[in-house]
Amino acid sequence: MGCVELPRKNPTRAGSEKLTNITTVENAFNVFDRMLQKRPLPSLVRFTQILTQVAKLKHYSAVISLYNQMGFSLSVLGKFFKLGLEPNVLTFNTLINGYLLEHRVAEAAALFHKMMRAGNWKPNVVTFGTLIMGFCMRGNNCAAIQLLRKMEERPCKPDLVAYSRIIDSLCKDTQVVDALNLFSEMISKGIAPNVITYNSLMNGVCKLGEWKEATRLLNETVSKNIVPDVFTFKVLVDTLCKEGMVVEAEGVVEMMIQRDIEPDMVTYNSLMDGWLLFARRNR
């Protein structure tokens, strides 16, 4: 577990704490509780720093057990309001991320809708992107796309990360046509794809055995000066081998080597399996 830097009490000035290393969630929330007792209260930035670091520790269940209330987000927000503190967007983003770390997408969505209803906290691109990630993790592509459409109605427009996450989720669910349509939409809006976007599409079409489309995508990647990585090549090698096109697969491996991309064990195993399949078919 990594170290977390949090405020430490300074007797000379309330709310102006030095930083100390805290390595457990329990210690972090001891500091949090001590901060709540101070007068004047430390700034909201200090509280939000703690929430952010706790979310990074990925021990959200421990947070819930410490408060033993209806939910960490609601309990913390309740304390903020009671003490006259106004949560900001970073506070909400951190809490939403915390819920997602515990796979509690419904609670994260409820907090997001609370932000949408209240006029004080406007979701930003991070808020939308975080919740889109949560929906995609659950395979709820419809909800993710709906959220993308909501972004289009707001000042914070969809970015490469939001599009790429949904494209990847669609491809994993073999909804490749929808993924390609979303990809075309992204391009039409002037959002340039990266190797991660292309890898998702390559993986999707290869799952369907569409090696011609995969080859086209690889050529398009190269033509746009996007550097392919090991995954880009090996997924195509595997597909070609399963189609009995071992010679073509070896050509792709040669292309990898020419580009100083070292084939991994999975790539070589695909080639071996491909030759075995080729031998059986040609007995």
C-alpha positions in Angstrom: 0.0 0.0 0.0 1.4 3.4 -0.9 1.9 6.3 1.5 -0.6 9.0 1.7 0.3 12.6 2.6 -2.3 14.3 4.8 -2.4 17.4 7.0 -1.0 17.3 10.5 -1.9 19.6 13.3 0.1 22.8 13.7 -0.3 24.4 17.1 0.5 27.8 15.7 -2.3 28.2 13.3 -5.6 26.3 12.9 -6.2 24.9 9.4 -2.5 25.4 8.4 -1.3 21.8 9.0 2.0 20.4 8.0 2.0 17.1 6.0 2.6 13.7 7.5 2.7 10.2 6.0 -0.3 8.0 6.6 -0.4 4.5 5.4 -3.8 3.2 6.5 -7.4 4.3 5.9 -8.0 4.3 9.7 -5.3 6.8 10.3 -6.5 9.0 7.5 -10.0 9.2 9.0 -8.6 9.8 12.4 -7.0 12.9 10.9 -10.4 13.7 9.1 -12.3 13.5 12.5 -9.7 15.8 14.2 -10.1 18.3 11.4 -13.8 18.3 12.0 -13.3 19.4 15.6 -11.1 22.4 14.7 -12.3 26.0 14.9 -12.0 27.7 12.6 -12.5 24.7 10.2 -9.7 23.8 7.8 -10.4 24.7 4.2 -12.5 22.4 2.0 -9.4 21.7 0.0 -7.9 19.9 3.0 -11.0 17.7 3.4 -11.1 16.9 -0.3 -7.4 16.0 -0.4 -8.2 13.3 2.2 -11.1 12.0 0.3 -9.0 11.9 -2.9 -6.2 9.9 -1.2 -8.6 7.5 0.4 -10.1 6.7 -3.0 -6.7 6.1 -4.4 -6.0 3.6 -1.7 -8.9 1.6 -3.0 -10.1 0.7 0.5 -13.6 2.0 0.1 -15.2 -0.8 2.1 -13.1 0.2 5.1 -14.3 3.7 4.8 -17.9 2.6 4.8 -17.4 0.4 7.9 -15.7 3.3 9.7 -18.8 5.5 9.3 -21.3 2.7 9.6 -24.0 5.0 8.1 -26.1 4.8 5.0 -23.1 5.5 2.8 -19.8 7.3 2.9 -20.7 9.9 0.3 -23.9 10.8 2.0 -22.4 10.9 5.5 -19.5 13.1 4.4 -21.7 15.4 2.5 -24.0 15.6 5.5 -21.1 16.6 7.7 -20.0 19.2 5.2 -23.5 20.8 5.0 -23.9 20.6 8.8 -20.6 22.5 9.4 -21.4 25.1 6.7 -18.9 23.8 4.2 -19.8 23.7 0.5 -18.6 20.6 -1.4 -17.0 21.3 -4.8 -16.8 19.4 -8.0 -13.6 17.7 -6.9 -15.3 16.5 -3.8 -18.1 14.9 -5.8 -15.7 13.4 -8.4 -13.7 11.8 -5.6 -16.8 10.3 -4.0 -18.2 9.1 -7.3 -14.9 7.4 -8.0 -15.0 5.9 -4.5 -18.3 4.3 -5.2 -17.1 2.9 -8.5 -14.0 1.4 -6.8 -16.6 -0.7 -4.8 -18.6 -1.5 -8.0 -21.5 0.5 -6.6 -22.5 2.1 -9.9 -26.1 2.9 -8.8 -24.9 5.0 -5.9 -22.3 6.8 -8.1 -25.1 7.6 -10.6 -27.4 8.8 -7.8 -24.7 11.2 -6.6 -24.1 12.4 -10.2 -27.8 13.1 -10.6 -27.7 15.1 -7.4 -25.1 17.2 -8.9 -27.2 17.7 -12.1 -30.3 18.7 -10.1 -28.5 21.2 -7.8 -27.3 24.3 -9.5 -24.2 24.8 -7.4 -22.0 21.9 -8.7 -21.6 21.5 -12.4 -20.3 18.1 -13.5 -17.1 18.5 -15.5 -15.4 16.2 -18.1 -13.8 14.2 -15.2 -17.2 13.6 -13.6 -18.8 12.4 -16.9 -15.7 10.3 -17.8 -15.6 8.6 -14.4 -19.3 7.6 -14.5 -19.0 6.5 -18.1 -16.1 4.3 -17.0 -18.4 2.8 -14.3 -21.2 2.1 -16.7 -18.8 0.4 -19.1 -17.3 -1.7 -16.3 -20.8 -3.1 -15.8 -21.4 -3.5 -19.5 -24.2 -1.0 -19.5 -23.3 0.5 -22.8 -26.7 2.2 -23.3 -26.3 4.2 -20.1 -22.8 5.2 -21.1 -23.9 6.4 -24.5 -26.8 8.3 -22.9 -24.3 10.0 -20.7 -22.2 10.9 -23.7 -25.2 12.5 -25.3 -25.7 14.6 -22.1 -22.1 15.8 -22.4 -22.9 17.1 -25.8 -25.6 19.4 -24.3 -23.1 20.9 -21.9 -20.0 23.0 -22.1 -17.8 20.0 -21.2 -17.9 18.2 -24.6 -17.0 14.5 -24.9 -13.3 13.8 -25.3 -11.1 11.0 -26.6 -11.2 9.2 -23.2 -15.0 9.1 -23.1 -15.3 7.9 -26.7 -12.6 5.3 -26.3 -14.0 3.8 -23.2 -17.4 3.3 -24.8 -15.9 2.0 -28.0 -13.8 -0.5 -26.0 -16.9 -1.6 -24.0 -19.0 -2.1 -27.2 -16.2 -4.1 -28.8 -15.9 -6.4 -25.8 -19.6 -7.1 -26.1 -19.1 -7.7 -29.9 -21.2 -4.7 -30.8 -18.6 -3.8 -33.4 -21.0 -2.1 -35.8 -22.0 0.3 -33.1 -18.4 0.8 -32.0 -17.4 1.7 -35.6 -20.3 4.1 -35.9 -19.2 5.8 -32.7 -15.6 5.8 -34.0 -16.8 7.6 -37.2 -18.7 10.1 -35.1 -15.7 10.8 -33.0 -13.6 11.4 -36.1 -16.2 13.7 -37.7 -16.0 15.9 -34.5 -12.3 16.3 -35.0 -11.3 14.1 -32.1 -8.2 12.1 -33.2 -8.0 8.5 -32.1 -5.0 7.0 -30.5 -3.5 3.5 -30.4 -5.8 2.5 -27.5 -8.9 3.3 -29.6 -7.6 1.3 -32.6 -6.6 -1.6 -30.4 -10.2 -1.8 -29.1 -11.5 -1.8 -32.6 -8.9 -4.4 -33.7 -9.9 -6.6 -30.8 -13.6 -6.3 -31.6 -13.4 -7.1 -35.3 -10.9 -10.0 -34.7 -13.4 -11.5 -32.2 -15.7 -11.8 -35.2 -13.0 -13.2 -37.4 -13.0 -10.1 -39.6 -9.3 -10.2 -40.5 -9.8 -8.0 -43.6 -11.3 -5.2 -41.4 -8.5 -5.7 -38.9 -5.9 -5.4 -41.6 -7.6 -2.2 -42.8 -7.5 -0.8 -39.3 -3.8 -1.6 -38.9 -3.0 0.1 -42.2 -5.1 3.1 -41.2 -3.2 3.3 -37.9 0.1 3.3 -39.7 -1.0 5.9 -42.3 -2.0 8.2 -39.5 1.4 8.0 -37.9 0.0 6.3 -34.8 2.6 3.8 -33.5 1.1 0.3 -33.1 2.1 -1.7 -30.1 2.4 -5.4 -29.3 -1.3 -5.8 -28.7 -2.2 -4.2 -32.1 -0.1 -6.8 -33.9 -0.7 -9.9 -31.8 -4.5 -9.7 -32.0 -4.2 -9.7 -35.8 -1.6 -12.6 -35.8 -4.0 -14.7 -33.7 -6.9 -14.1 -35.9 -5.0 -14.9 -39.1 -3.7 -18.1 -37.6 -7.1 -19.2 -36.6 -8.2 -18.6 -40.2 -5.4 -20.8 -41.4 -3.5 -17.9 -42.9 -0.2 -18.6 -41.2 2.0 -17.2 -44.0 0.2 -13.9 -43.7 0.5 -14.0 -39.9 4.3 -14.5 -40.2 4.3 -11.4 -42.4 2.7 -9.4 -39.6 5.3 -10.7 -37.2 8.0 -9.6 -39.6 6.4 -6.2 -39.7 6.6 -6.1 -35.9 10.3 -6.9 -35.9 11.0 -4.3 -38.6 9.4 -1.7 -36.3 11.5 -2.8 -33.3 8.4 -4.3 -31.6 9.4 -7.5 -29.9 6.7 -10.2 -30.4 5.7 -11.7 -27.0 5.1 -15.3 -26.0 1.4 -15.0 -26.9 2.3 -14.0 -30.5 4.7 -16.9 -30.9 2.2 -19.4 -29.4 -0.4 -18.2 -31.9 2.0 -18.9 -34.7 2.7 -22.4 -33.4 -1.0 -23.1 -33.0 -1.5 -21.8 -36.5 1.1 -24.1 -38.1 -0.4 -27.1 -36.2 -3.8 -26.2 -37.5 -2.4 -25.7 -41.0 -0.7 -29.1 -40.9 -3.9 -30.9 -39.8 -5.9 -29.3 -42.5 -3.4 -30.3 -45.2 -2.8 -34.0 -44.3 
